[in-house]
Amino acid sequence: MRETGGHAFLAGIVIIGALTAPSSWALPSRHGNGSAENVGAEQGYPGDRNRLGYLNKEDQGVLRLFGKASYRGQKATDLASPADQYNRGRLFEYGLGVPKDYKKAVSWYRKAADRGDALAQDRLGFLFENGLGVRKNFGKAVYWYQKAADQGDPAGQINLGYLYGNGLGVPRDYSKAAYWYRKAADHGDPGAQINMGNLYEYGRGVPRDYPKAASWFRKAADQGFPEAQYNLGGLYLTGQGVQKDDAKAVFWYRKALNASLKTADKGDANAQFTLGALYYNGHGVPKDYAKAAYWYRKAADHGNPVAQSALGDLYYKGDGVPRDFAKAASWYRKAADQGNSFAQSNLGVLYANGQGVLRNYKKAADWWRRAADQGDVKAKSNLEKLDAIIHGGK
């Protein structure tokens, strides 16, 4: 393909022929609202765990101290309790008995949040983060999550950790991400426990420690979360942090499979991705690339960046789908735009090789640099090769 920018003397040079792939699939866990329409436009994370969310009772639409006025939609005053104001916000956010209206949800949450209600502060942060009923504003999301987190609210803590881990509204700081995830994890939050496992597995914000990663994954796995069960199975398969045990690996993979099957058809992007990974790797089920592609696409269509990156891999290799570099580039870009380091690295490869896109070494370097900034070793190596070629050609 024709080169469009970059260095003309590099034309025809293939920088790298192999794509970057994660050593284990892991999806950052979040407290969101769980609806498919709000799963997209999310950033990546160590292991790129999707933040579809693990929902506590409040997040599943269970309203607290729910009064008759809330049920009947009677006119409320500013003298209503913060709990009642929070409940009203939930009604409008989810469309429970009233038309869904994010602006009204914001209004009621703000009333309760201004009076110190931690749950309302967390929900208000979520709406600001996602631009629901208000203009998207990561700075205000940080502000409200911080208020909720400081009061010990696990949802606020995990959400604040997510923003620190992705540099949204604050400078990226894995140590602070780990600090807030740990607080939520110590409250028993399975999403935070999975994220702590990811941090220890990848050594971000904490020293790399596979036994601690296994310990955190087990806590969430014992609560029935398929992503944790899948990751724990992977550690048993490789013997990282635990004694290598193929039987236990299969045990946890089958647990993950059964748990995922229960929720995947309901639109749970995490479960859909986990099913795809199980079929792709043949863990607990016969290897089946076509079924892997089917489940990856479902999760990818929900905005899951890891699934988007994985689907790009399938199109690049022709596993379970016809080989198509253009489609590979398209899916890599969707994931890369969300901060997925593997997709960023691989998109750089496609630009360097002119596969599915016009060859452009400048864009290749830009994507490799983004991935390298997140610790991607192959991207860093490619940048060094590119730099050597450039300076060697002068």
C-alpha positions, 0 to 999 in steps of 0.5 A, spaced: 500 500 500 502 507 498 505 510 504 502 516 507 507 520 511 512 518 515 519 517 512 520 515 505 526 511 506 523 506 510 518 504 505 517 496 504 520 495 511 516 490 515 517 492 522 514 486 526 510 480 523 507 478 530 502 481 534 502 483 541 497 478 545 496 478 553 499 473 557 492 472 560 485 475 559 482 479 564 477 484 564 477 493 569 471 492 574 467 497 575 460 499 578 456 502 573 449 502 571 449 495 568 445 497 562 448 495 555 447 502 552 452 505 557 457 500 557 461 503 551 466 509 550 470 506 556 478 506 557 482 500 558 486 498 564 492 493 566 489 487 563 484 491 560 478 489 564 471 491 562 468 496 567 461 493 565 460 493 573 459 488 578 453 491 582 451 491 589 444 491 591 443 499 590 446 498 583 441 493 581 435 498 582 434 496 590 432 502 593 433 504 600 428 507 605 423 507 599 417 511 602 410 512 599 411 519 596 416 515 591 412 510 589 406 514 588 410 520 584 407 525 589 411 532 589 417 532 594 420 538 597 427 540 598 426 538 605 425 530 603 431 526 606 437 525 602 435 517 602 428 519 599 432 524 594 437 518 592 431 514 591 428 519 586 434 519 582 434 512 582 427 512 579 429 517 573 436 514 572 433 507 571 426 509 568 422 505 574 415 507 574 417 513 570 420 515 564 427 515 564 430 522 565 438 522 566 437 530 567 432 529 573 436 523 576 442 528 576 438 533 579 435 529 585 442 526 586 445 532 586 440 534 592 442 528 596 449 529 594 450 536 597 447 533 603 453 528 604 449 522 601 455 517 599 451 513 594 448 519 591 455 522 590 457 516 587 451 516 582 453 523 580 460 521 579 458 516 574 453 520 570 458 526 569 463 521 567 459 518 562 455 524 560 448 522 562 444 528 563 450 532 564 456 534 559 461 529 560 466 532 565 472 527 568 474 532 573 467 533 576 466 525 576 473 525 580 470 530 585 464 526 586 467 519 587 472 522 591 467 525 596 463 518 596 470 514 597 472 518 603 466 516 606 467 509 605 463 507 599 466 501 596 462 503 589 466 510 589 472 507 591 472 502 585 470 508 581 475 513 583 481 507 582 478 506 575 479 513 574 486 513 577 488 507 573 486 510 566 488 517 567 481 520 567 480 527 570 487 526 574 494 524 572 495 516 571 497 513 578 497 506 579 499 506 586 493 511 587 488 506 583 491 500 588 490 504 594 482 505 592 481 498 589 484 495 596 479 499 600 473 497 596 476 489 596 477 489 603 469 491 603 468 484 599 467 488 593 469 482 587 470 487 582 475 491 586 478 484 588 479 482 581 482 489 579 487 487 585 489 481 582 490 484 575 495 489 579 499 484 582 499 480 576 502 485 572 506 489 577 502 496 576 502 500 582 504 494 586 510 489 586 508 483 581 506 478 586 503 472 583 501 469 589 497 475 591 494 475 584 491 468 585 489 470 592 485 476 590 482 472 584 480 466 589 476 471 593 472 474 587 472 467 584 469 464 590 463 469 590 461 466 583 464 471 578 466 468 572 472 473 570 476 471 576 474 464 575 477 464 568 484 468 571 484 463 577 484 457 572 489 461 568 494 461 574 493 454 575 494 452 568 501 456 568 503 455 575 504 462 577 502 463 584 500 457 585 502 450 584 501 448 577 495 443 577 491 442 570 485 439 574 484 445 578 485 449 572 479 445 568 475 446 574 475 453 575 475 454 567 468 450 567 466 454 573 467 460 569 463 457 563 457 455 567 457 462 570 458 465 564 452 461 560 447 464 565 449 471 564 452 472 557 445 471 553 442 477 557 447 482 555 453 481 560 459 483 556 464 480 561 461 474 561 460 474 553 468 475 553 469 470 558 466 465 553 469 467 547 476 466 551 474 459 553 472 457 546 478 460 543 483 457 548 479 450 549 479 451 556 474 447 559 470 446 552 473 444 545 477 449 542 472 452 537 474 459 533 467 460 530 464 460 537 470 464 540 468 469 534 461 469 536 462 471 543 467 476 542 463 480 537 457 480 542 462 483 547 465 487 542 458 490 540 457 492 547 463 496 547 468 491 551 475 493 549 478 487 550 473 483 546 474 488 540 482 487 541 481 479 541 476 480 535 481 484 531 486 478 532 481 473 529 480 477 523 488 478 523 489 471 523 483 468 520 481 464 526 474 463 526 472 468 521 475 470 514 482 473 514 481 481 513 486 486 515 481 492 514 476 489 519 482 487 524 484 494 523 477 497 525 476 493 531 483 494 533 482 502 533 475 501 537 479 498 542 485 502 541 481 509 542 479 506 549 486 505 551 487 498 550 495 497 550 495 490 546 490 493 540 494 500 540 501 496 539 497 491 534 494 497 530 501 500 530 504 493 526 498 494 521 500 501 519 507 499 519 506 493 514 500 497 510 495 491 512 488 493 512 490 501 512 495 505 508 502 504 510 504 510 515 510 510 519 508 516 523 501 513 525 505 506 527 510 510 531 504 514 535 500 508 536 506 504 539 508 510 543 501 510 546 502 502 548 509 503 550 507 508 555 502 503 558 508 498 559 507 494 552 514 491 551 513 489 543 511 496 542 517 499 546 521 494 541 518 496 535 519 504 537 527 502 538 527 498 531 524 504 528 528 509 531 534 505 529 532 505 522 531 512 521 537 514 524 541 509 520 538 511 514 540 519 515 
